[in-house]
Amino acid sequence: MGYKVAVVGATGNVGREMLDILSERAFPADEVVAIASRRSAGQEVSFGDKILKVKALDSYDFSDTDICLMSAGGETSKEWSPRIGQTGCVVIDNSSAFRYHQDVPLIVPEVNPDAIHGFSKLNIIANPNCSTAQLVVALKPLHDAATIKRVVVATYQSVSGAGKDAMDELFQQTRSVFTAGEIKAEKFTKRIAFNVIPHIDVFMEDGYTKEEWKMVAETKKMLDPKIKLTATAVRVPVFIGHAEAVNVEFERPITAEQATQILRSAPGLMVVDKREPGGYMTPHEAAGEDATYVSRIREDATVENGLNFWCVADNLRKGAALNTVQIAEMLVNRKLLKRQQAA
């Protein structure tokens, strides 16, 4: 049985990646529809060896569509996801609009797959923040083994997490540095070329940013509400791929060797940790890859039962598009779609 899948936001970074991944993974779709705002209607996007003409969101009828992959931003999702869900189409939303809604499951398939059964009230499933997605994939098997008490994480997040305009700004600023041209900071608050910016999303009253708060709230919702987590989110001059330096404190003893073996056998993870120059992964090497890579696994002697590790992943794939498609695959494999149930 083939399905009808709509990709909303098909002209954006993540939307295009969703189309690529649907094709790469041979998702069982008889029809894939590219959708965007009215101003993008008529544009063409690639889907495998096909070219799709973009349709306008505000005039599209979702009543015969099985799954909608939504990557059009929070405000668009708030307006449209509930409407689409009411037609019987299941929305998998990549924005933050519904991540903390009690009737919307927040899913990373390697971490909390069984939570997917809670989607039916609104027909909406949320995809986590890109920085949280790769983090919880690495934390889950360690939590199962030794129970995590506390996590301290510093992120090194690529500009693609802020969209195509942010990638263009890094490119233009870098070129201006070498040509002695004018450097304009428009998407970012400060120059991003050859710099790092400890500020992602808006500031909150307690001094943390919304991006840092998201990591706390989403980890608690998906993994364990008892976990204490504190984060510092930093934007770095990298085009694709997020990296994180992670310090974890456990309730029970766990050695670096034990952690390495646990992570090697866990789904969605690859360990590259040779403890020699170049024996680790960087965002450049993770770009275009599906796995979350873990390196630099070592014990923290300053706390009881402490570990440090480094993890990197392609934020457009596991942090967004890939995770969304994996959720869609779960809906199919678990026969949770209405058309499957009716058949």
C-alpha positions as CSV (number, residue, x, y, z in Angstrom):
1,M,0.0,0.0,0.0
2,G,1.4,3.3,-1.0
3,Y,0.8,6.6,0.8
4,K,0.3,10.2,-0.1
5,V,2.8,12.5,1.6
6,A,2.9,16.2,1.6
7,V,6.1,18.2,2.5
8,V,5.2,21.7,3.7
9,G,8.1,24.1,3.4
10,A,9.5,22.2,0.5
11,T,11.6,25.1,-0.8
12,G,13.6,25.5,2.5
13,N,16.8,23.8,3.7
14,V,15.0,21.2,5.8
15,G,12.1,20.7,3.3
16,R,14.5,19.9,0.5
17,E,16.3,17.5,2.8
18,M,13.0,15.8,3.6
19,L,12.4,15.2,-0.1
20,D,15.9,13.8,-0.5
21,I,15.5,11.4,2.4
22,L,12.1,10.2,1.4
23,S,13.6,9.2,-1.9
24,E,16.8,7.8,-0.4
25,R,15.0,5.6,2.0
26,A,12.4,4.5,-0.6
27,F,9.5,5.6,1.6
28,P,6.3,3.8,0.4
29,A,4.7,6.8,-1.1
30,D,2.6,6.6,-4.3
31,E,2.6,10.4,-4.4
32,V,4.7,13.1,-2.8
33,V,3.5,16.7,-3.0
34,A,5.7,19.7,-2.5
35,I,4.0,22.6,-0.7
36,A,5.1,26.1,0.3
37,S,3.7,29.6,0.7
38,R,1.8,31.2,-2.2
39,R,4.9,33.3,-3.2
40,S,6.8,30.0,-3.8
41,A,4.0,28.3,-5.7
42,G,5.1,27.2,-9.1
43,Q,8.8,26.8,-8.2
44,E,10.4,23.4,-8.9
45,V,12.1,21.1,-6.4
46,S,13.9,17.8,-6.8
47,F,12.5,14.5,-5.5
48,G,14.8,11.6,-6.5
49,D,14.9,11.7,-10.3
50,K,11.7,13.6,-10.5
51,I,10.9,17.3,-10.5
52,L,8.0,18.5,-8.4
53,K,6.1,21.8,-8.9
54,V,5.4,23.5,-5.6
55,K,1.8,24.0,-4.6
56,A,0.4,26.8,-2.4
57,L,-0.4,25.8,1.2
58,D,-3.5,28.0,1.6
59,S,-5.3,26.3,-1.4
60,Y,-4.2,22.7,-0.9
61,D,-6.8,20.0,0.2
62,F,-5.2,17.6,2.7
63,S,-8.3,15.3,3.0
64,D,-6.8,12.6,0.8
65,T,-3.2,12.9,2.2
66,D,-1.9,10.4,4.8
67,I,1.1,12.2,6.2
68,C,2.2,15.9,6.2
69,L,5.9,16.7,7.0
70,M,5.7,20.2,8.3
71,S,8.8,22.4,8.1
72,A,7.5,25.9,7.5
73,G,8.2,27.6,10.9
74,G,6.3,27.9,14.2
75,E,3.7,30.5,13.3
76,T,2.7,28.6,10.1
77,S,2.5,25.4,12.0
78,K,0.4,26.9,14.8
79,E,-2.1,28.0,12.2
80,W,-2.1,25.1,9.8
81,S,-1.1,21.9,11.7
82,P,-4.4,21.6,13.7
83,R,-6.4,22.3,10.5
84,I,-4.5,19.6,8.6
85,G,-4.9,17.2,11.5
86,Q,-8.6,17.6,11.5
87,T,-8.8,16.3,7.9
88,G,-7.4,13.0,9.1
89,C,-3.9,13.6,7.8
90,V,-1.1,13.1,10.4
91,V,1.2,16.1,10.8
92,I,4.9,15.5,11.8
93,D,6.0,19.0,12.8
94,N,9.6,20.2,12.7
95,S,8.9,23.5,14.5
96,S,8.7,24.2,18.3
97,A,5.0,25.0,18.1
98,F,3.6,21.8,19.6
99,R,6.7,20.2,21.3
100,Y,5.4,21.0,24.8
101,H,1.7,20.3,24.2
102,Q,0.5,17.6,26.5
103,D,-1.5,15.9,23.7
104,V,1.4,15.9,21.2
105,P,4.1,13.3,21.5
106,L,7.7,14.5,21.0
107,I,9.6,11.7,19.4
108,V,13.1,10.5,18.6
109,P,12.6,6.9,17.3
110,E,15.8,5.6,19.0
111,V,14.7,7.1,22.3
112,N,11.0,7.0,23.0
113,P,9.2,5.1,20.1
114,D,6.3,4.0,22.2
115,A,5.2,7.6,22.9
116,I,4.0,7.7,19.3
117,H,0.7,6.2,20.2
118,G,-0.4,9.4,21.8
119,F,-0.8,11.4,18.6
120,S,-4.4,10.6,17.8
121,K,-6.0,13.5,19.8
122,L,-4.7,16.2,17.5
123,N,-3.1,14.1,14.7
124,I,0.1,16.0,15.4
125,I,3.6,14.5,16.3
126,A,6.4,16.9,17.2
127,N,10.0,16.6,16.1
128,P,12.6,17.9,18.7
129,N,15.0,20.7,18.4
130,C,18.1,19.8,16.4
131,S,20.5,20.1,19.3
132,T,18.3,18.0,21.5
133,A,17.8,15.2,19.0
134,Q,21.4,14.2,18.7
135,L,22.0,14.6,22.4
136,V,19.2,12.3,23.5
137,V,20.2,9.6,21.0
138,A,23.6,9.5,22.8
139,L,22.1,9.8,26.3
140,K,19.4,7.2,26.1
141,P,21.6,4.0,26.2
142,L,23.7,5.4,28.9
143,H,20.7,6.4,31.0
144,D,19.3,2.9,30.6
145,A,22.7,1.5,31.9
146,A,23.5,3.8,34.8
147,T,20.7,6.4,35.3
148,I,21.7,9.9,34.5
149,K,21.4,12.5,37.3
150,R,22.8,15.6,35.6
151,V,24.0,16.8,32.2
152,V,26.1,19.8,31.4
153,V,26.3,20.5,27.6
154,A,27.9,23.2,25.5
155,T,26.8,23.2,21.8
156,Y,28.7,24.3,18.7
157,Q,25.8,24.8,16.3
158,S,26.2,25.4,12.5
159,V,24.5,28.3,10.8
160,S,22.2,26.1,8.7
161,G,20.2,25.7,11.9
162,A,19.1,29.4,11.4
163,G,18.1,28.8,7.7
164,K,19.4,29.6,4.3
165,D,19.8,33.3,4.9
166,A,22.2,32.5,7.8
167,M,24.3,30.3,5.5
168,D,24.4,33.1,2.9
169,E,25.5,35.5,5.6
170,L,28.4,33.3,6.7
171,F,29.5,32.9,3.0
172,Q,29.3,36.6,2.3
173,Q,31.0,37.7,5.5
174,T,33.8,35.2,4.9
175,R,34.3,36.5,1.4
176,S,34.3,40.1,2.7
177,V,37.1,39.2,5.2
178,F,39.4,38.1,2.4
179,T,38.5,40.9,0.0
180,A,38.4,43.7,2.6
181,G,34.8,44.3,1.8
182,E,32.0,45.5,4.1
183,I,30.9,43.0,6.6
184,K,27.1,43.2,7.3
185,A,25.6,41.4,10.3
186,E,21.9,41.0,9.5
187,K,20.8,37.5,10.5
188,F,23.1,37.3,13.5
189,T,23.7,39.9,16.2
190,K,27.4,39.9,15.6
191,R,29.8,38.9,12.9
192,I,29.7,35.1,12.5
193,A,32.7,34.7,10.1
194,F,35.8,33.6,12.0
195,N,33.8,34.1,15.3
196,V,31.5,32.3,17.7
197,I,28.3,33.7,19.1
198,P,27.0,32.5,22.5
199,H,23.4,33.3,21.7
200,I,20.8,31.2,19.9
201,D,17.1,32.2,19.9
202,V,15.8,34.9,22.3
203,F,16.9,35.6,25.9
204,M,14.7,34.6,28.8
205,E,14.3,36.3,32.2
206,D,16.8,33.9,33.9
207,G,19.6,34.7,31.4
208,Y,19.3,31.5,29.4
209,T,18.3,31.5,25.8
210,K,15.2,29.8,24.4
211,E,17.5,27.3,22.6
212,E,19.0,26.3,25.9
213,W,15.6,26.0,27.6
214,K,14.4,23.8,24.7
215,M,17.2,21.3,25.4
216,V,16.2,21.1,29.1
217,A,12.4,20.8,28.5
218,E,12.7,18.3,25.6
219,T,15.2,16.0,27.3
220,K,12.9,15.8,30.3
221,K,9.9,15.1,28.1
222,M,11.5,12.4,26.0
223,L,14.0,10.8,28.3
224,D,13.3,11.4,32.0
225,P,11.8,14.3,33.9
226,K,14.2,13.7,36.8
227,I,17.3,14.5,34.7
228,K,18.9,17.9,35.6
229,L,20.4,19.6,32.5
230,T,22.1,22.9,31.9
231,A,23.2,24.1,28.5
232,T,25.1,26.8,26.8
233,A,24.2,27.1,23.1
234,V,26.8,28.6,20.7
235,R,26.6,29.5,17.0
236,V,29.8,28.7,15.2
237,P,31.0,29.5,11.6
238,V,30.2,26.0,10.2
239,F,27.7,25.5,7.4
240,I,26.3,22.1,8.3
241,G,26.6,19.9,11.4
242,H,26.2,20.5,15.1
243,A,28.7,19.4,17.8
244,E,28.3,19.1,21.5
245,A,30.6,18.7,24.4
246,V,28.7,16.7,27.0
247,N,29.4,16.1,30.7
248,V,27.2,13.5,32.4
249,E,26.9,12.5,36.1
250,F,25.3,9.1,36.8
251,E,23.7,7.5,39.8
252,R,25.7,4.3,39.3
253,P,29.3,3.7,38.3
254,I,30.1,3.4,34.6
255,T,33.6,3.3,33.1
256,A,34.6,4.9,29.8
257,E,35.1,1.3,28.4
258,Q,31.7,0.3,29.4
259,A,30.1,3.4,28.0
260,T,32.0,2.9,24.7
261,Q,30.6,-0.7,24.4
262,I,27.1,0.5,25.2
263,L,27.2,3.3,22.7
264,R,28.7,1.0,20.0
265,S,25.7,-1.3,20.2
266,A,23.0,1.4,20.4
267,P,20.8,2.3,17.4
268,G,21.5,5.5,15.5
269,L,25.0,5.9,16.9
270,M,28.5,5.4,15.7
271,V,31.6,5.6,17.9
272,V,34.8,7.0,16.4
273,D,37.2,7.3,19.3
274,K,40.8,6.3,18.5
275,R,42.5,8.6,21.1
276,E,45.0,9.8,18.6
277,P,45.3,12.9,16.3
278,G,42.3,12.8,14.0
279,G,40.7,9.9,15.8
280,Y,37.4,11.7,16.3
281,M,34.5,13.1,14.3
282,T,33.9,16.7,13.3
283,P,30.8,18.4,11.9
284,H,32.5,18.5,8.4
285,E,32.6,14.7,8.3
286,A,29.2,14.2,9.8
287,A,27.5,16.4,7.1
288,G,25.4,14.2,4.8
289,E,25.5,11.3,7.3
290,D,22.5,9.8,9.2
291,A,24.3,8.7,12.3
292,T,25.0,10.6,15.5
293,Y,28.8,10.2,16.1
294,V,30.3,10.0,19.5
295,S,34.0,10.6,20.2
296,R,36.3,11.6,23.1
297,I,34.7,9.3,25.7
298,R,36.5,9.6,29.0
299,E,35.9,9.6,32.7
300,D,35.5,12.8,34.7
301,A,37.5,12.5,37.9
302,T,36.1,15.6,39.4
303,V,32.7,14.1,40.2
304,E,31.5,10.6,41.2
305,N,30.3,8.5,38.3
306,G,31.1,11.2,35.7
307,L,31.8,10.9,32.0
308,N,32.6,13.3,29.2
309,F,32.0,12.8,25.5
310,W,31.8,14.7,22.2
311,C,29.0,14.1,19.7
312,V,28.3,15.5,16.3
313,A,25.5,15.1,13.8
314,D,24.1,16.6,10.6
315,N,21.5,19.0,12.0
316,L,19.5,19.1,8.8
317,R,19.2,15.3,8.8
318,K,19.1,13.7,12.2
319,G,18.4,17.1,13.8
320,A,15.4,17.6,11.5
321,A,14.5,15.9,8.2
322,L,15.7,12.4,8.9
323,N,14.1,12.2,12.3
324,T,10.8,13.4,10.7
325,V,10.9,10.7,8.0
326,Q,11.8,8.0,10.6
327,I,8.7,9.0,12.6
328,A,6.7,8.6,9.3
329,E,8.2,5.2,8.9
330,M,7.0,4.3,12.4
331,L,3.5,5.3,11.6
332,V,3.6,2.9,8.6
333,N,5.4,0.1,10.3
334,R,3.1,0.1,13.3
335,K,0.0,0.4,11.1
336,L,-1.2,3.6,12.8
337,L,-2.5,5.4,9.8
338,K,-6.3,5.5,9.3
339,R,-6.1,4.2,5.8
340,Q,-4.1,1.2,7.0
341,Q,-6.5,0.6,9.9
342,A,-9.5,0.8,7.6
343,A,-7.9,-1.7,5.2
